[in-house]
Amino acid sequence: MEDEPRETNPDLLQPSKSFKKPSASTVALNVGGHLYAAQRHTLTRHPGSLLEEIAGGKRPVQHVDAVGNPFLDRDGPVFRHVLNFLRLGELVLPDDFREGALLRREAEFYRLGGLVRELDLWEQRRSARREPALLELTDHSERSQGFRIYCSDASFIDKVKGRLVQVSKSRLDGFPEEFEVSSNAVQFRHFIKSEMGSRLVLKEDNTFLCTLESLKLETVMLALRGGYRLLTSLDSGRGSILQSEALHFVK
């Protein structure tokens, strides 16, 4: 059945017969297929919230799962943070948490105004400490050095790698590991490999051969679409930013 619990995690209690007959002080909830259990006074901590109405018996249960637990068709994993807010009285999120917008929508659904306000403060603190992302494109005149892309935000490097693939003997081999320097940098020392029939291509509506110029243009366009702005360019009199030896962007 679609409403049956599919998985549990360390924050959740394992399904057992006890969920069929929960104690008066304990409430079991199936949220999007994830089974949670909490003390009744935890869920009723914020009067007027949806969870307070369910746990306090003020709101009839409309849907139940296969073992009779109230079922809420909402995001199961994110409910962990909703429940921890109720338990702790404050919002505590992992440093790499990236689902603030989703958590806000869940907080609004559960009518937890305190959690919404905590999210506002969390987002303000995160914005204040966020460092600018720096992007550098370097085109060495030495062909042995080639073209280097460095970005302090590793996700931009992932986007570049996602646009490139090596074709070998009519087979797509993925992004060549030989060009990877680190999670923050890639360096291309050649564009058409010496092996017969092996080459680097850019993936577009139609795949096309990757040259130095097309790769630089693709990278610049990815940067501009991603909100980066050009700071400086080392031109050396070449006349075009795509012919510059170095380009520096910031976001």
trRosetta pair geometry for C-beta under 8 A, 3 or more apart (Angstrom, degrees):
i j d omega theta_ij theta_ji phi_ij phi_ji
1 4 4.7 109 67 -25 88 102
1 65 7.8 147 102 -163 128 72
1 66 5.6 145 47 -67 141 113
3 30 6.9 78 174 125 86 146
3 33 7.5 -152 -160 -85 33 72
3 63 7.0 -143 -123 166 145 113
3 64 7.8 95 148 113 147 35
3 65 4.6 -159 140 -118 102 72
3 66 6.7 156 91 -32 94 75
3 71 5.2 -18 -160 -130 118 161
4 33 7.3 32 93 -129 43 85
4 65 6.1 121 -102 -171 37 108
4 66 4.9 11 -96 -8 90 127
5 8 7.1 29 163 -60 128 86
5 15 5.8 176 56 -63 146 129
5 30 5.9 -120 -71 -130 91 109
5 33 5.6 130 -134 -173 41 56
5 34 6.8 86 -141 -115 93 14
5 35 4.4 -15 -109 -38 146 109
5 65 6.6 45 -33 -175 77 160
6 33 4.3 10 6 172 101 125
6 34 7.7 -43 47 -69 81 56
7 33 7.2 43 25 137 71 103
7 34 6.9 -26 74 -102 73 77
8 12 4.2 -134 -156 85 90 126
8 13 7.5 -88 -150 86 138 24
8 14 5.9 -172 58 -102 174 55
8 15 7.2 -153 -53 -19 133 80
8 34 7.1 127 -108 -150 48 72
8 35 6.0 -37 -97 48 99 99
9 12 5.5 84 48 12 60 103
9 34 7.5 -11 6 -147 97 117
9 77 7.9 62 -6 -117 147 82
9 80 7.7 -32 68 -85 134 138
11 36 7.5 -17 126 -116 95 92
11 80 5.2 75 92 -130 167 111
11 83 7.7 134 166 78 126 136
12 34 6.2 -129 -80 176 150 88
12 35 5.3 106 -174 81 127 70
12 36 5.6 -88 -116 -92 89 53
12 37 7.4 103 -158 9 61 80
13 16 7.5 -75 148 10 106 105
13 19 7.9 164 99 -68 122 109
13 28 7.6 -85 57 -115 126 103
13 35 6.8 -83 66 121 72 106
13 36 7.7 94 18 -158 84 26
13 37 4.5 -4 10 16 130 129
15 19 6.2 -57 -148 5 66 146
15 35 5.8 109 -72 20 85 173
15 67 7.1 147 -160 3 112 158
16 19 6.1 125 63 -6 57 92
17 20 5.6 -41 -172 18 58 115
17 21 7.6 2 149 23 77 93
18 21 6.8 -84 -157 63 41 70
18 22 6.7 72 153 -97 76 55
19 22 6.3 8 -139 -63 39 93
19 28 4.7 68 -138 -75 95 177
19 35 7.4 -42 -108 -165 154 132
19 37 7.6 -116 -100 -83 96 121
19 67 5.5 59 102 120 113 136
19 68 7.6 159 134 65 84 88
19 69 5.7 -32 173 -64 115 116
20 67 5.5 -95 -79 177 82 99
20 68 5.9 80 -132 39 63 128
22 26 4.8 -129 -177 92 106 95
22 27 6.4 100 140 -108 160 26
22 28 5.3 -163 -73 -6 138 102
22 37 7.6 -172 -123 -136 126 110
23 26 4.6 65 54 20 89 105
24 40 7.4 -46 145 -17 55 147
25 39 5.7 -20 157 -147 89 86
25 40 5.4 -122 -161 11 42 107
25 41 7.6 -20 -157 -9 87 92
26 37 6.0 8 -177 -176 108 105
26 38 7.4 164 -150 88 66 26
26 39 6.1 -54 -98 -107 59 47
26 40 6.7 -101 -64 -34 10 83
27 37 7.0 170 86 -150 43 60
27 38 6.0 -20 61 65 89 73
27 39 7.6 63 15 164 84 12
27 40 5.3 104 -25 -90 108 71
27 43 5.7 -44 50 4 146 151
27 54 7.7 117 -172 119 147 97
27 55 4.9 -80 -55 -120 166 97
27 70 7.9 -11 -180 23 101 123
28 35 6.7 -8 -172 -170 102 93
28 36 7.1 160 -156 87 54 48
28 37 4.8 -23 -101 -98 72 87
28 69 4.6 -78 112 -123 107 118
28 70 7.7 153 95 29 64 79
29 35 7.6 159 85 -153 44 48
29 36 5.0 -14 63 64 92 97
29 37 7.5 168 19 -85 68 37
29 38 7.6 -10 8 17 111 99
29 54 7.7 69 -101 125 118 145
29 69 6.4 165 -123 169 16 110
29 70 5.6 -33 -121 74 71 99
29 72 6.5 3 -179 4 109 113
29 79 8.0 -132 107 167 127 150
30 33 6.9 20 179 -94 96 15
30 34 7.3 150 -159 70 55 35
30 35 5.5 -23 -103 -98 72 69
30 36 7.8 173 -87 22 24 72
30 64 7.9 95 29 -163 127 47
30 65 4.4 56 5 -31 169 136
30 69 4.6 111 -21 101 103 121
30 70 6.8 -177 29 90 80 45
30 71 4.5 -26 77 -105 112 72
30 72 7.1 166 88 23 57 66
31 34 5.3 -31 69 64 80 91
31 36 6.0 11 6 4 112 119
31 71 8.0 169 -83 -157 28 49
31 72 4.9 -12 -115 65 70 107
31 74 5.6 -40 -165 66 93 93
31 75 7.5 2 152 89 105 33
31 76 4.8 145 105 -112 84 65
31 79 4.3 29 119 -23 162 168
32 72 7.1 -40 -30 95 66 74
32 73 6.5 87 -86 -155 68 35
32 74 5.5 -97 -43 80 107 41
32 75 5.6 1 -29 -145 163 12
32 76 3.5 -131 75 -41 108 89
32 77 8.0 -68 82 -2 136 58
32 79 7.4 173 21 -14 111 127
33 76 5.6 -74 60 -54 71 151
34 76 3.1 127 6 -172 120 124
34 77 6.6 146 -48 -59 161 47
34 79 6.8 173 78 46 128 124
35 69 6.9 61 -130 89 96 173
36 79 6.5 -116 -34 120 150 126
36 80 7.9 -168 -97 -88 127 59
36 83 6.1 -147 -166 -72 147 157
38 42 4.5 -101 164 72 116 135
38 43 5.6 124 93 -44 126 98
38 83 6.0 -151 -68 -152 142 115
38 86 7.4 42 -173 95 157 133
38 87 7.4 -124 -139 -72 121 103
39 42 4.7 99 64 -6 81 104
39 43 7.6 -167 91 -1 47 84
40 43 6.1 -62 -156 40 37 105
40 44 6.1 15 155 -5 72 116
40 55 5.1 163 -150 176 74 114
40 56 7.7 119 -180 -77 104 54
41 44 5.8 -64 -136 50 35 102
41 45 6.8 71 155 -67 62 79
42 45 6.0 -24 -165 -29 31 116
42 83 7.5 41 145 -162 127 79
42 86 5.2 94 170 133 85 113
42 87 5.7 0 -145 -87 125 68
43 51 4.5 -121 -168 157 91 108
43 52 6.5 174 139 -84 71 45
43 54 7.2 -72 159 75 134 94
43 55 3.7 127 99 -36 129 158
43 86 6.6 27 -95 174 37 158
44 47 7.5 30 177 -81 74 59
44 51 7.5 -138 -73 120 40 82
44 52 4.5 94 -133 -132 57 79
44 55 5.0 -129 -53 90 89 122
44 56 5.1 99 -109 -58 124 104
45 52 7.4 -127 41 -86 37 106
45 86 5.4 151 35 -160 133 88
45 89 7.9 -121 167 -88 149 80
46 49 4.3 55 94 -17 107 130
46 51 7.5 60 53 61 100 104
46 52 5.8 -131 77 -42 60 128
46 86 7.2 -102 -9 -115 107 94
46 111 8.0 -179 121 107 122 80
46 112 5.8 80 89 -122 168 80
46 113 8.0 175 -172 35 133 74
46 114 6.3 -137 -112 16 133 124
47 52 5.7 -176 -116 167 31 167
48 52 6.6 36 36 57 26 141
48 53 8.0 10 -161 -46 17 99
48 111 6.3 -111 132 135 81 129
49 52 4.5 98 58 3 83 103
49 53 7.1 -148 95 -5 46 85
49 110 5.6 17 -172 154 105 81
49 111 4.7 -179 -128 84 56 92
49 112 5.3 34 -118 -76 129 72
50 53 5.7 -56 -154 35 34 112
50 54 6.4 30 152 -17 68 105
50 59 7.3 -24 -158 10 65 167
50 109 7.1 -38 5 138 151 66
50 110 4.8 -116 39 -146 110 53
50 111 5.3 122 -22 20 83 105
51 54 5.7 -52 -144 37 35 109
51 55 5.9 21 162 -8 69 111
51 86 7.3 -75 98 -87 156 152
51 110 5.7 12 -21 -161 100 112
51 112 7.8 15 16 -63 116 110
52 55 6.2 -58 -135 47 26 100
52 56 5.5 12 167 -7 64 122
52 58 7.5 9 123 28 73 129
53 56 6.1 -62 -130 48 19 101
53 58 4.2 -89 -147 74 72 108
53 59 3.8 56 143 -16 110 117
54 58 7.9 -62 -41 51 19 75
54 59 5.3 -47 -76 63 54 114
54 61 6.8 77 -145 -87 94 83
54 70 6.0 124 -172 174 127 170
61 64 6.1 57 141 -63 127 93
61 70 4.6 -115 -133 -108 124 100
63 70 7.3 86 81 -164 61 57
63 71 4.3 -74 117 66 101 104
63 72 7.7 149 67 -74 113 30
63 73 7.2 27 63 -31 160 98
64 68 5.2 -12 175 -147 137 35
64 69 6.2 145 -158 68 82 32
64 70 6.1 -55 -103 -97 71 31
64 71 5.6 141 -138 -5 15 99
65 68 7.2 -48 64 24 65 16
65 69 5.0 -4 33 55 108 89
65 71 4.8 125 -49 -71 79 116
72 79 8.0 121 82 -94 131 146
74 78 8.0 -95 145 66 97 106
74 79 6.6 104 103 -66 113 114
74 106 6.2 107 178 -125 128 98
74 109 6.5 167 -113 108 135 156
75 78 4.2 27 111 29 124 114
75 79 6.5 173 95 -31 68 83
75 102 6.3 32 -8 171 171 119
75 106 6.1 -88 43 -79 111 128
76 79 5.8 -54 -158 16 31 116
77 80 6.2 -31 180 -1 47 114
78 81 5.9 -45 -174 28 58 108
78 82 7.0 60 134 -17 73 100
78 99 6.1 -118 -101 125 116 141
78 102 5.6 -123 -94 125 159 113
78 103 5.5 -154 -167 -89 118 73
78 106 5.4 176 119 -23 126 159
79 82 5.0 -49 -152 36 50 118
79 83 6.1 49 151 -20 75 103
79 106 6.9 -143 -83 -171 62 146
80 83 6.0 -60 -151 38 27 108
80 84 6.3 25 153 -17 64 109
81 84 5.6 -49 -140 38 34 111
81 85 6.4 43 155 -25 63 101
81 91 7.4 37 178 -148 102 85
81 93 6.4 23 -130 -98 131 87
81 103 5.7 -35 86 -126 142 126
82 85 5.8 -54 -157 30 29 113
82 86 6.9 26 149 -15 62 104
82 103 7.5 -173 -58 -152 82 86
82 106 5.9 -105 -62 132 130 123
82 107 6.8 -174 -107 -85 99 69
82 110 6.2 102 -155 9 139 163
82 112 7.0 159 -148 9 97 161
82 115 6.8 5 -126 -124 71 163
83 86 5.6 -53 -154 35 36 112
83 87 6.3 34 150 -19 67 107
84 87 5.4 -54 -143 38 36 112
84 88 5.7 11 166 -1 72 114
84 92 6.4 -92 141 52 128 96
85 88 6.5 -65 -130 49 23 92
85 89 7.6 98 177 -77 53 6
85 90 7.0 -120 -137 94 67 18
85 91 5.4 -1 -104 -91 106 67
85 112 7.2 95 106 165 140 150
85 114 7.7 161 163 105 121 102
85 115 5.1 57 156 -103 164 108
85 118 6.9 175 -135 55 124 159
86 89 7.9 21 -173 -66 19 46
86 112 8.0 -92 -70 -122 92 140
88 92 6.2 -7 79 -1 170 117
90 118 6.7 161 -160 -128 53 138
91 115 6.6 115 -77 -141 114 70
91 118 3.8 141 -12 149 128 133
91 119 6.6 171 -112 -64 170 56
91 121 7.9 149 45 65 129 105
91 122 5.8 -80 105 -52 137 132
93 97 4.2 -55 165 -3 116 161
93 103 8.0 -82 -100 -47 133 173
93 122 6.5 66 17 -154 131 147
94 97 4.7 131 62 -48 78 90
97 100 6.8 97 128 -56 103 80
99 102 4.3 -37 179 41 97 118
99 103 5.7 104 117 -25 86 93
100 103 5.7 -56 -144 39 31 110
100 104 6.3 37 155 -25 65 104
100 119 6.3 141 -163 -160 94 107
100 122 7.1 -165 -123 102 122 120
100 123 6.0 116 -178 -82 154 104
101 104 5.7 -51 -151 31 30 115
101 105 6.8 30 151 -18 62 102
102 105 5.8 -53 -153 34 35 110
102 106 6.5 33 150 -17 66 104
103 106 5.6 -54 -149 37 35 111
103 107 6.3 39 152 -23 67 104
103 115 7.9 -119 157 160 96 116
103 119 6.4 177 105 -105 109 132
104 107 5.6 -52 -147 34 31 113
104 108 6.4 30 154 -17 64 104
104 116 6.4 77 -145 -122 79 77
104 119 5.3 165 -89 145 89 166
105 108 5.7 -53 -149 37 32 111
105 109 6.4 36 150 -23 64 104
106 109 5.5 -51 -148 33 35 114
106 110 6.3 19 158 -6 67 107
107 110 6.1 -63 -145 46 29 100
107 112 4.7 -91 -160 66 79 103
107 115 4.0 -145 -134 101 125 120
107 116 4.9 168 124 -63 133 73
107 119 6.5 -154 9 -19 161 138
108 111 7.3 27 -177 -80 35 38
108 112 7.9 -93 -64 44 20 68
108 116 6.4 72 -70 -83 75 125
110 115 7.7 26 74 36 117 146
112 115 3.9 30 121 15 118 117
112 116 6.7 152 99 -18 68 82
113 116 5.4 -51 -150 33 40 116
113 117 6.5 39 153 -18 69 102
114 117 5.8 -54 -151 36 33 110
114 118 6.4 34 151 -19 65 105
115 118 5.5 -51 -147 36 35 114
115 119 6.4 40 152 -23 65 102
116 119 5.6 -53 -153 33 31 114
116 120 6.8 38 148 -23 62 99
117 120 5.5 -45 -154 27 38 116
117 121 6.8 34 151 -14 65 101
118 121 5.8 -55 -153 38 36 110
118 122 6.2 38 149 -22 67 107
119 122 5.4 -51 -143 36 34 114
119 123 6.2 33 158 -18 67 105
120 123 6.1 -58 -150 37 27 107
120 124 6.5 27 153 -19 62 107
121 124 5.7 -55 -149 35 32 113
121 125 6.4 31 154 -17 66 105
122 125 5.9 -56 -150 37 30 109
122 126 6.3 28 153 -18 65 108
123 126 5.7 -53 -143 38 32 112
123 127 6.3 33 157 -20 65 105
124 127 5.9 -55 -147 36 29 109
124 128 6.4 30 155 -22 63 108
125 128 5.8 -57 -149 33 31 113
125 129 6.6 5 162 -1 65 110
126 129 6.5 -71 -147 46 28 94
126 130 6.2 44 154 -47 66 103
127 130 5.7 -42 -144 8 31 119
131 152 7.5 -75 108 132 116 145
132 250 5.1 3 168 -170 129 105
132 251 6.4 155 -166 71 77 46
133 151 6.6 17 173 -177 103 94
133 152 5.3 -162 -148 68 60 98
133 153 4.0 -12 -134 -24 129 120
133 156 7.1 130 167 -21 138 134
133 228 7.3 -86 92 -96 108 98
133 250 7.0 147 78 -160 54 52
133 251 4.3 -9 56 54 104 105
134 150 8.0 -6 112 116 91 94
134 151 7.0 -179 91 -146 50 51
134 152 4.7 61 41 -6 82 119
134 248 7.3 -24 -167 -165 91 90
134 249 7.4 146 -163 83 44 57
134 250 5.8 -17 -104 -105 62 75
135 149 7.7 -18 -166 -168 89 82
135 150 7.3 164 -152 90 44 56
135 151 4.5 -2 -106 -105 79 93
135 152 7.8 -109 -62 14 51 74
135 153 7.9 -40 -67 34 91 96
135 156 6.5 -81 -97 126 118 165
135 223 5.7 -176 109 -121 165 123
135 228 5.5 -13 20 -137 141 151
135 248 7.2 148 84 -160 59 43
135 249 4.0 -11 63 62 110 105
135 250 7.3 -163 22 -73 80 30
135 251 7.3 53 -12 -13 111 102
136 148 7.7 -3 111 109 94 96
136 149 7.6 160 85 -155 56 39
136 150 4.6 -2 56 59 99 101
136 151 7.5 -174 23 -73 61 51
136 246 6.7 -16 -169 -166 92 98
136 247 7.2 160 -155 83 45 54
136 248 5.5 -7 -105 -106 77 72
136 249 7.7 -160 -68 26 36 71
137 147 7.4 -9 -172 -173 85 93
137 148 7.5 163 -156 85 40 56
137 149 5.8 -6 -107 -106 73 72
137 216 6.7 112 173 -137 141 86
137 219 6.0 134 -103 118 134 140
137 220 7.3 -54 -18 -70 166 80
137 246 6.8 159 85 -154 57 48
137 247 4.3 4 52 51 106 101
137 248 8.0 -151 26 -67 68 35
137 249 7.8 43 -7 -5 98 105
138 147 7.2 163 87 -156 54 48
138 148 4.4 -6 59 57 103 101
138 149 8.0 -164 25 -70 71 32
138 150 7.5 23 0 4 109 103
138 245 7.0 6 -155 155 64 67
138 246 5.0 -2 -108 -106 71 87
139 147 5.3 -8 -107 -109 71 83
139 212 7.2 93 -135 -178 117 119
139 216 6.8 -5 -72 -92 128 134
139 243 8.0 -111 75 -168 157 31
139 244 7.1 123 31 97 121 50
139 245 5.5 -127 66 -142 84 41
139 246 7.2 -154 24 -66 70 45
140 143 7.8 -164 99 -64 96 17
140 145 3.5 -10 67 88 162 128
140 146 6.4 29 45 45 107 20
140 147 7.5 -149 20 -76 75 36
140 148 7.3 51 -18 -5 103 104
140 245 7.5 59 -96 -158 29 92
141 245 7.1 -36 -39 -116 88 111
142 145 4.4 68 83 7 104 108
143 146 6.6 39 -173 -73 44 63
143 189 7.6 86 154 -175 61 68
143 190 7.7 51 169 -89 97 74
144 189 6.4 -4 -173 -155 37 109
145 148 7.3 -50 161 -32 91 111
145 187 7.6 -73 178 -174 61 120
145 189 7.0 -126 153 -114 8 84
146 187 6.1 116 79 169 114 80
146 188 4.7 -137 157 97 133 56
146 189 3.9 -138 -22 -106 140 35
146 190 6.6 -92 -94 -37 131 37
147 187 7.2 172 87 -155 43 54
147 188 4.6 -5 57 55 92 104
147 212 5.9 161 -42 -140 137 91
147 215 6.4 126 94 101 162 132
147 216 6.8 -120 -144 -70 144 92
148 181 7.7 27 -142 -22 101 149
148 185 6.6 -2 -174 -169 95 107
148 186 7.4 177 -149 92 54 45
148 187 4.4 -10 -105 -109 84 88
148 188 7.6 -164 -74 22 40 64
149 157 6.9 153 114 -110 112 82
149 160 6.0 163 109 -122 163 174
149 185 6.6 168 89 -148 55 59
149 186 5.2 4 54 55 101 86
149 187 7.6 -166 24 -78 61 46
149 219 6.0 -134 -104 -138 133 145
150 184 6.1 33 -158 140 74 90
150 185 4.4 -11 -103 -100 77 101
151 154 7.2 161 92 -84 96 25
151 156 4.2 -68 125 70 168 128
151 157 5.6 -167 45 -45 112 86
151 184 6.0 -143 70 -165 53 76
151 185 7.6 163 21 -80 56 56
152 184 6.4 9 -115 -146 27 128
153 156 5.0 77 89 -5 98 104
153 157 7.9 177 101 -4 57 82
153 184 8.0 118 57 -125 18 89
153 251 7.3 -37 -5 54 145 131
154 157 5.4 -50 -159 34 52 114
154 158 6.5 57 144 -24 73 100
154 183 4.4 -7 -129 149 131 100
154 184 5.4 -78 -88 -82 80 65
155 158 5.3 -48 -152 32 40 118
155 159 6.7 46 148 -23 65 98
156 159 5.5 -48 -155 29 38 114
156 160 6.8 39 148 -18 65 100
156 222 7.3 129 -160 136 89 117
156 223 7.5 44 -155 -97 131 72
156 226 6.5 119 -110 146 102 172
157 160 5.6 -50 -152 34 37 113
157 161 6.3 35 151 -16 67 106
157 183 6.6 149 69 166 148 48
157 184 6.1 -169 -30 -141 147 23
157 185 6.9 -80 -106 -51 139 13
157 186 6.1 147 -153 -17 103 103
158 161 5.7 -56 -146 41 32 111
158 162 6.2 37 152 -25 64 107
159 162 5.5 -54 -148 34 31 115
159 163 6.8 26 154 -19 62 105
159 222 5.7 158 125 -167 126 133
159 226 7.3 169 46 -74 172 140
160 163 6.0 -65 -159 32 32 107
160 164 6.8 7 154 -5 66 115
160 186 6.4 -153 104 28 134 141
160 218 7.9 117 -132 120 78 106
160 219 6.2 20 -113 -108 115 91
160 222 6.5 171 -80 78 74 170
161 164 6.1 -73 -148 43 34 102
161 175 4.5 6 -166 -105 93 164
161 180 7.9 29 -100 -88 132 99
161 186 6.8 161 -71 -62 94 151
162 175 7.8 -52 -68 -52 27 130
162 203 8.0 -81 145 46 58 131
163 202 5.9 -3 154 -151 94 81
163 203 5.7 -149 -162 44 49 89
163 218 6.2 180 135 168 150 134
163 222 7.3 -123 -20 -73 153 137
164 175 5.5 76 88 -111 94 90
164 200 6.3 -6 -168 -173 108 100
164 201 7.3 154 -152 80 60 41
164 202 6.3 -39 -98 -103 65 55
164 203 7.2 -149 -78 -2 15 90
164 210 6.7 37 -129 -82 98 158
164 215 7.8 32 -91 -121 124 104
165 172 5.3 -11 166 -157 135 98
165 173 7.0 147 179 57 82 56
165 174 6.0 -59 -135 -126 84 15
165 175 6.5 -72 -100 -67 47 53
165 200 7.7 159 84 -153 33 59
165 201 5.9 -25 67 64 80 88
165 203 5.8 60 2 -49 114 110
165 207 7.6 -56 55 -133 118 129
166 172 7.7 127 76 -161 49 50
166 173 4.5 -38 81 62 99 110
166 174 6.8 -10 33 70 89 38
166 175 7.1 108 -10 -139 92 18
166 176 4.7 79 -44 -54 138 97
166 193 7.5 45 -150 -23 114 135
166 198 6.7 8 177 -172 102 91
166 199 7.3 175 -153 91 65 29
166 200 5.6 -37 -101 -99 70 65
166 201 7.7 138 -114 17 22 76
167 170 7.4 8 -180 -108 99 16
167 171 7.0 151 -159 71 59 39
167 172 6.1 -31 -102 -98 70 55
167 173 7.1 173 -99 9 18 90
167 197 8.0 -96 123 157 86 72
167 198 7.0 178 92 -145 55 46
167 199 5.6 -10 58 60 96 77
167 200 7.7 167 17 -98 77 15
167 201 5.4 30 -12 -2 117 123
167 207 7.7 111 -56 152 137 145
168 171 5.5 -33 73 62 71 91
168 173 5.1 26 16 -28 113 132
168 193 7.9 -14 -95 51 98 147
168 195 7.2 14 -134 98 106 131
168 197 6.5 92 -157 114 49 89
168 198 4.2 9 -109 -110 86 93
169 197 5.2 74 -76 117 53 136
169 198 7.3 -13 -22 -72 68 79
170 197 7.5 -40 -24 177 65 126
173 176 7.3 44 104 -80 116 71
175 179 7.3 -97 169 54 90 117
175 180 7.7 83 131 -54 113 106
176 179 5.1 78 86 0 98 103
176 180 8.0 -163 106 -16 58 84
176 200 7.0 -71 -6 -96 127 107
177 180 5.5 -47 -161 16 52 118
179 186 5.0 34 141 -170 97 98
179 187 6.1 -162 -164 67 69 46
179 188 5.4 6 -134 -89 124 63
179 189 7.6 -159 -107 7 80 78
180 186 5.8 -41 -105 -110 45 83
181 184 7.9 -61 87 73 100 62
181 185 4.0 -36 67 98 126 104
181 186 6.1 -174 8 -102 90 24
181 187 5.2 65 -47 -3 120 105
182 185 5.1 43 44 37 87 90
188 191 6.5 45 164 -77 125 74
188 200 7.6 -161 -142 101 123 177
188 212 7.9 177 102 -107 131 75
188 215 6.8 -32 27 153 167 167
190 193 6.5 111 107 -93 125 48
190 194 7.7 -4 143 -34 164 81
191 199 7.7 21 144 -161 63 82
191 200 5.5 -104 -163 49 57 121
191 210 5.6 -138 -164 107 105 88
191 211 5.8 85 149 -129 161 35
191 212 6.0 -120 -44 -50 147 68
191 215 7.2 -140 -114 -20 122 137
192 199 5.0 -18 -130 -121 72 95
192 200 7.1 -123 -82 22 38 82
192 209 7.7 3 -84 -166 104 112
193 198 4.1 -38 66 103 130 107
193 199 6.2 -147 19 -87 84 38
193 200 7.2 110 -28 -27 91 84
194 198 8.0 -1 61 63 35 113
195 198 4.2 31 79 19 104 132
199 209 6.3 -36 151 -132 140 89
199 210 7.4 165 156 36 92 87
200 210 4.4 -62 112 54 90 132
201 207 5.0 44 150 176 138 104
201 208 6.4 163 -159 82 97 25
201 209 5.9 -64 -109 -108 83 31
201 210 5.3 -174 -120 -19 22 95
202 207 7.1 170 83 -151 47 63
202 208 6.0 -15 57 63 93 77
202 209 8.0 20 17 101 83 15
202 210 4.9 123 -30 -86 83 95
202 214 6.1 -126 -11 139 144 120
202 215 7.1 -168 -67 -89 118 66
202 218 5.8 -155 -129 -76 142 158
203 207 5.7 -27 -115 -103 53 89
204 207 6.6 154 36 -92 69 33
204 208 6.3 -8 28 9 121 99
208 214 7.3 -122 105 -164 111 161
209 214 7.7 119 99 31 60 157
210 214 5.8 -140 -144 82 51 119
210 215 5.4 57 -172 -62 102 101
211 214 4.8 89 48 12 79 101
211 215 6.8 -146 87 -6 38 89
212 215 5.9 -61 -148 38 26 110
212 216 6.3 24 157 -17 64 108
213 216 5.9 -56 -147 37 29 108
213 217 6.3 27 156 -17 64 108
213 242 6.3 56 -146 160 79 126
214 217 5.7 -54 -146 39 32 112
214 218 6.2 36 154 -22 65 106
215 218 5.6 -52 -145 36 30 113
215 219 6.3 29 155 -18 64 107
216 219 5.8 -56 -147 37 30 110
216 220 6.3 30 155 -18 65 107
216 242 5.2 126 114 -152 129 85
217 220 5.8 -55 -146 37 30 110
217 221 6.2 28 156 -17 65 108
217 242 6.0 3 -72 -118 79 132
218 221 5.9 -59 -149 39 28 109
218 222 6.4 31 153 -21 64 106
219 222 5.6 -51 -147 34 31 113
219 223 6.4 34 152 -21 63 105
220 223 5.6 -55 -152 34 32 114
220 224 6.4 26 155 -15 66 106
220 241 7.3 115 -120 116 150 118
220 242 7.0 -91 -15 -92 152 85
220 247 7.1 -18 -97 119 101 169
221 224 5.8 -53 -142 38 33 107
221 225 6.1 29 159 -14 66 109
222 225 6.0 -59 -144 42 27 107
222 226 6.0 20 157 -16 63 116
223 226 5.8 -67 -147 42 25 107
223 228 4.0 -59 179 56 87 136
223 249 5.1 -119 -175 -88 136 178
224 228 6.4 -79 -76 64 32 82
224 229 8.0 72 -116 -95 67 44
226 251 6.9 -48 123 -98 94 148
227 251 5.2 83 106 -139 94 112
228 249 3.9 39 167 162 122 131
228 250 6.7 149 -152 71 80 19
228 251 4.6 -64 -93 -63 66 101
229 249 6.3 154 73 -154 27 83
229 250 6.3 -29 59 61 79 71
229 251 7.3 136 9 -88 71 55
230 233 6.7 -8 -176 -44 121 103
230 241 7.3 -45 -131 -145 153 150
230 247 6.6 -59 -133 -169 100 101
230 248 7.4 99 -161 78 60 52
230 249 5.7 -48 -96 -98 43 79
231 248 4.5 -53 61 104 110 99
231 249 6.3 170 0 -109 88 21
231 250 5.4 61 -49 -6 122 104
232 246 7.9 9 108 109 94 97
232 247 7.7 178 92 -151 53 40
232 248 4.7 17 51 43 84 117
233 241 5.2 -85 -125 -129 160 89
233 244 4.4 -71 -179 -129 104 166
233 246 7.0 173 -153 91 48 57
233 247 5.1 -5 -109 -107 86 71
233 248 7.4 -156 -73 21 45 72
234 244 5.7 126 71 -178 53 100
234 245 4.7 -55 100 62 110 96
234 246 4.1 37 26 45 118 95
234 247 7.8 -124 24 -60 72 40
235 238 5.7 -146 177 32 72 83
235 239 7.5 120 -176 -20 114 20
235 241 7.5 -65 -101 -100 93 50
235 243 7.7 51 -155 91 69 86
235 244 5.0 -57 -101 -109 50 95
235 245 7.6 172 -114 12 4 81
236 244 7.3 138 21 -140 87 56
236 245 5.5 60 -7 -16 129 117
238 243 3.6 -143 141 120 135 120
238 244 6.3 -166 49 -77 129 42
238 245 7.9 141 -11 -32 137 75
239 243 6.4 20 58 54 70 140
240 243 4.4 80 64 10 91 104
240 244 7.4 -126 100 -28 51 76
241 244 5.2 -23 -157 -9 46 123
241 247 6.3 70 180 -97 99 124
244 247 5.6 103 85 -60 132 86
